[in-house]
Amino acid sequence: MRVLKHGYYIPFLSMPESYTEKKNKSAPKDPELVEQQIKEWLDLGVTVQGIPVTCINPLSVATRIDGAKVKKRLVKDLSRHMNKRCKKESVKLALFMKSLEVTVPGDWQAVLDLEKTYFHIRMAKEHVQYLGFQHPFEGRDTVFAFKFLPFRLASAVHCKTKIFKPLVARLLEKGIRYSQFINDGRVEVGKR
């Protein structure tokens, strides 16, 4: 409830000192993708520009091969600075192969891509300053900050899983079998 009321406070092991790392090798190689994604984040209200930040973390382009398609997405690289100062709490994730074991003939199944799930979890105002990034945007070097939980933060999966726990419990209570893995979900409904 604290997260929903006041925003997410990063569970720091030690407070991060000022840090600036502007670029990873992958982001400058795909400037159109970077610019398009930043515009989308601004339109969604996920990021903000023009506020003071103490940590500028680099952006990376993550590439994933899905069959014959190459999928790219822009992510914040928090591995070099922020994640080293963040408490990593374990969380039990459902395995999709396990959910197949409880599937019976006649079940209906849907697979969900909860791509922007993390962007529904607001950051505490005091911690937005640690989630900055810099990019030459629309012709000038601009500093941005995430107002919502970034996917690559070490504690993000734990936070999101805990927030979803009551929803998952309610689905299971109603006889809807639901399993969740990071940002994907599987729902099964049928006779039992």
VENPEUR-V953137 format. One record per pair of residues at least 12 apart in sequence whose ideal C-beta (glycine too) atoms are under 10 Angstrom apart, sorted by the first residue. I is the first residue (numbers start at 0). GAP is how many residues later the second one is. D is the distance in whole Angstrom. If there is no record, write none. Layout:
BEGIN
I&GAP&D, I&GAP&D
END
This chain:
BEGIN
0&162&10, 1&122&9, 2&118&7, 2&119&8, 2&120&10, 2&121&8, 2&146&9, 2&156&7, 2&157&10, 2&159&8, 2&160&6, 3&117&9, 3&118&8, 3&159&7, 4&117&10, 5&116&9, 5&118&6, 5&119&9, 5&120&10, 6&114&8, 6&115&4, 6&116&5, 6&117&4, 6&118&6, 6&119&8, 6&120&7, 6&121&9, 6&140&9, 6&141&9, 6&142&9, 7&110&10, 7&113&6, 7&114&7, 7&115&5, 7&116&6, 7&119&7, 7&140&9, 7&141&6, 7&145&9, 7&147&8, 7&148&9, 7&151&6, 7&152&10, 7&155&9, 8&114&8, 8&115&5, 8&117&7, 8&118&6, 8&146&10, 8&150&10, 9&68&10, 9&72&8, 9&73&10, 9&75&8, 9&76&6, 9&77&9, 9&113&8, 9&114&8, 9&116&10, 9&117&5, 9&120&7, 9&121&8, 9&139&9, 9&143&7, 9&144&9, 9&145&7, 9&146&10, 9&149&9, 10&74&10, 10&75&6, 10&76&4, 10&77&9, 10&78&7, 10&143&9, 10&144&6, 10&147&9, 10&148&9, 11&70&9, 11&73&5, 11&74&6, 11&75&7, 11&115&9, 11&118&9, 11&143&10, 12&71&8, 12&72&6, 12&73&7, 12&74&5, 12&75&9, 13&70&9, 13&71&5, 13&72&9, 13&73&10, 14&39&10, 14&70&7, 14&115&9, 15&38&7, 15&39&6, 15&41&10, 15&65&6, 15&66&6, 15&68&9, 15&69&5, 15&70&9, 15&111&10, 15&113&9, 15&114&6, 16&37&8, 16&38&8, 16&64&9, 16&68&9, 17&35&9, 17&36&5, 17&37&7, 17&38&9, 17&63&10, 17&111&10, 18&34&10, 18&35&7, 18&36&5, 18&37&7, 18&38&7, 18&61&8, 18&62&5, 18&63&8, 18&66&10, 18&111&9, 18&113&9, 19&33&9, 19&34&9, 19&35&8, 19&36&4, 19&37&9, 19&38&9, 19&61&9, 19&112&9, 19&114&8, 19&123&10, 20&34&9, 20&35&7, 20&36&6, 20&37&5, 20&38&10, 20&56&8, 20&59&6, 20&60&7, 20&112&9, 20&113&9, 21&34&6, 21&35&9, 21&36&6, 21&37&9, 21&111&8, 21&112&5, 21&113&8, 21&114&9, 21&119&8, 21&121&10, 22&35&6, 22&36&7, 22&37&9, 22&54&10, 22&110&10, 22&111&8, 22&112&8, 22&113&10, 23&33&10, 23&34&4, 23&35&7, 23&36&4, 23&37&8, 23&51&10, 23&52&10, 23&53&6, 23&56&9, 24&33&9, 24&35&8, 24&36&9, 25&32&9, 25&33&8, 25&34&5, 25&35&4, 25&36&8, 25&37&8, 25&46&9, 25&48&9, 25&49&10, 25&51&9, 26&31&7, 26&32&4, 26&33&6, 26&34&6, 26&47&7, 26&48&9, 26&50&9, 26&106&9, 26&108&8, 27&31&9, 27&33&9, 27&107&9, 27&108&9, 28&32&7, 29&31&5, 29&33&9, 29&42&7, 29&44&8, 30&104&9, 30&105&8, 32&28&6, 32&39&6, 32&40&8, 32&41&6, 33&25&6, 33&26&10, 33&27&7, 33&40&6, 33&101&6, 33&102&9, 33&103&9, 34&39&10, 34&100&8, 34&101&9, 34&102&7, 34&103&8, 35&38&8, 36&22&9, 36&24&9, 36&35&9, 36&36&7, 36&37&4, 36&38&9, 36&98&10, 37&21&9, 37&36&8, 37&95&9, 37&97&6, 37&99&6, 37&100&9, 37&104&9, 37&106&7, 38&98&8, 38&99&9, 39&34&9, 39&76&10, 40&33&8, 40&78&8, 40&92&10, 40&103&8, 40&105&8, 40&106&10, 40&107&9, 40&109&10, 41&95&9, 41&102&8, 43&72&8, 43&75&6, 43&103&10, 43&104&8, 44&74&9, 44&77&10, 44&102&7, 44&103&8, 45&70&8, 45&72&9, 45&73&5, 45&74&10, 45&76&10, 45&98&10, 45&100&6, 45&101&6, 45&102&5, 45&103&9, 45&104&9, 46&29&10, 46&72&10, 46&81&10, 46&84&9, 46&85&9, 46&86&8, 46&97&5, 46&98&6, 46&99&6, 46&100&7, 46&101&8, 46&103&9, 47&80&8, 47&95&10, 47&96&7, 47&97&6, 47&98&8, 47&99&5, 47&100&10, 48&83&10, 48&88&8, 48&93&6, 48&94&7, 48&95&5, 48&96&8, 49&92&8, 49&93&8, 49&94&9, 49&95&9, 50&74&10, 50&77&7, 50&78&8, 50&81&9, 50&92&8, 50&93&9, 50&94&6, 50&96&9, 51&76&10, 51&77&6, 51&80&9, 51&91&9, 51&93&9, 52&75&8, 52&76&5, 52&77&8, 52&78&8, 52&79&3, 52&80&9, 52&81&9, 52&90&6, 52&91&8, 52&92&5, 52&93&10, 53&75&5, 53&76&6, 53&77&10, 53&78&7, 53&91&10, 54&23&9, 54&26&6, 54&27&6, 54&30&10, 54&74&7, 54&75&5, 54&76&7, 54&77&6, 54&78&9, 54&90&9, 55&25&9, 55&74&10, 55&75&10, 55&76&5, 55&77&6, 55&78&5, 55&79&10, 55&87&7, 55&88&9, 55&89&9, 56&19&5, 56&20&6, 56&21&5, 56&22&9, 56&23&8, 56&24&6, 56&25&6, 56&26&10, 56&73&8, 56&74&7, 56&75&7, 56&76&6, 56&77&9, 56&89&9, 56&93&9, 56&95&9, 56&96&10, 57&17&10, 57&18&8, 57&19&5, 57&20&9, 57&21&10, 57&22&8, 57&23&9, 57&75&7, 57&76&9, 57&77&10, 58&15&6, 58&16&7, 58&17&6, 58&18&7, 58&74&5, 58&75&9, 58&76&6, 58&85&10, 59&13&10, 59&14&8, 59&15&5, 59&16&8, 59&17&5, 59&18&10, 59&19&9, 59&92&9, 60&12&7, 60&13&6, 60&14&8, 61&12&8, 61&13&5, 61&15&9, 61&89&10, 61&90&9, 72&42&9, 72&78&9, 73&59&10, 73&61&10, 74&75&8, 74&76&6, 74&77&5, 75&55&7, 75&56&9, 75&57&6, 75&68&10, 75&70&7, 75&74&5, 75&75&8, 75&76&5, 75&77&8, 76&56&9, 76&75&7, 77&52&9, 77&53&8, 77&55&10, 77&68&10, 77&72&7, 77&73&9, 77&74&5, 77&75&6, 77&76&7, 77&78&9, 78&73&7, 78&75&8, 80&49&9, 81&48&6, 81&49&8, 81&68&9, 81&70&9, 81&71&7, 81&72&8, 81&73&10, 82&69&8, 82&70&7, 82&71&4, 82&72&9, 82&73&10, 83&70&9, 84&45&9, 84&69&9, 85&44&10, 85&67&7, 85&68&4, 85&69&5, 85&70&9, 86&67&8, 86&68&6, 86&71&9, 87&66&5, 87&67&7, 87&69&10, 87&70&8, 88&65&9, 88&66&6, 88&68&9, 88&69&4, 88&70&9, 88&72&10, 88&73&9, 89&67&10, 89&68&8, 90&64&10, 90&66&6, 90&67&5, 90&68&9, 90&69&9, 90&70&5, 90&71&8, 90&74&10, 90&91&10, 91&69&8, 92&64&8, 92&68&7, 92&86&9, 92&87&7, 92&88&5, 92&89&7, 93&67&10, 93&74&9, 93&84&8, 93&85&3, 93&86&6, 93&87&6, 93&90&10, 93&91&9, 93&92&8, 94&84&8, 94&86&7, 95&15&8, 95&83&7, 95&84&10, 95&85&6, 95&88&8, 95&89&10, 95&90&6, 96&82&10, 97&81&7, 98&12&10, 98&78&7, 98&79&9, 98&80&4, 98&81&10, 98&82&9, 98&86&10, 98&87&5, 98&88&9, 98&89&7, 99&79&10, 99&86&9, 99&88&9, 101&75&6, 101&77&9, 101&86&7, 101&88&10, 101&90&9, 102&74&8, 102&83&9, 102&85&6, 102&87&8, 103&73&10, 103&84&9, 103&86&6, 103&87&7, 103&88&7, 104&85&8, 104&86&9, 105&83&10, 105&84&5, 105&85&6, 106&70&8, 106&80&10, 106&81&5, 106&82&7, 106&83&3, 106&84&8, 106&85&9, 107&79&8, 107&80&7, 107&81&5, 107&82&6, 108&68&9, 108&77&7, 108&78&7, 108&79&5, 108&80&8, 108&81&8, 109&68&10, 109&75&8, 109&76&7, 109&77&5, 109&78&8, 109&79&9, 110&73&7, 110&74&7, 110&75&5, 110&76&8, 111&66&9, 111&68&9, 111&71&9, 111&72&7, 111&73&4, 111&74&7, 111&75&7, 112&70&7, 112&71&6, 112&72&8, 113&46&9, 113&50&9, 113&66&8, 113&67&10, 113&68&9, 113&69&5, 113&70&6, 113&71&6, 114&36&9, 114&68&6, 114&69&9, 115&32&9, 115&35&9, 115&67&8, 116&32&9, 116&34&9, 116&39&10, 116&43&6, 116&46&9, 116&47&8, 116&63&9, 116&65&9, 116&66&6, 116&67&10, 116&68&9, 117&28&10, 117&30&7, 117&31&4, 117&32&7, 117&33&5, 117&34&9, 117&35&8, 117&38&6, 117&39&9, 117&41&8, 117&42&6, 117&64&10, 117&65&7, 118&27&9, 118&28&9, 118&29&5, 118&30&7, 118&31&9, 118&32&9, 119&28&7, 119&29&8, 119&40&9, 119&43&8, 120&27&6, 120&28&4, 120&29&10, 120&35&8, 120&38&6, 120&39&6, 120&42&6, 121&25&7, 121&26&6, 121&27&8, 122&22&9, 122&23&7, 122&24&6, 122&25&6, 122&26&6, 122&27&9, 122&30&9, 124&22&9, 126&18&10, 126&19&10, 127&17&5, 127&18&7, 127&19&6, 127&20&9, 128&16&7, 129&15&8, 129&16&9, 129&23&10, 130&13&9, 130&14&5, 130&15&4, 130&16&8, 130&17&9, 130&18&9, 130&19&6, 130&22&8, 131&12&7, 131&13&5, 131&14&8, 132&12&8, 132&13&8, 132&17&9, 148&14&10, 150&31&9, 150&32&7, 155&26&9, 155&27&10, 156&24&10, 156&25&6, 156&26&9, 159&20&9, 159&22&8, 159&23&8, 160&19&7, 160&20&10, 160&21&9, 163&14&9, 163&16&6, 163&21&9, 164&15&10, 166&13&9, 167&12&7, 167&17&9, 170&14&10, 170&16&7, 170&18&10, 173&15&9, 174&13&10, 174&14&7, 174&15&9, 174&16&10, 174&17&7, 175&12&7, 175&13&5, 175&14&10, 176&12&7, 176&13&8, 176&15&9
END
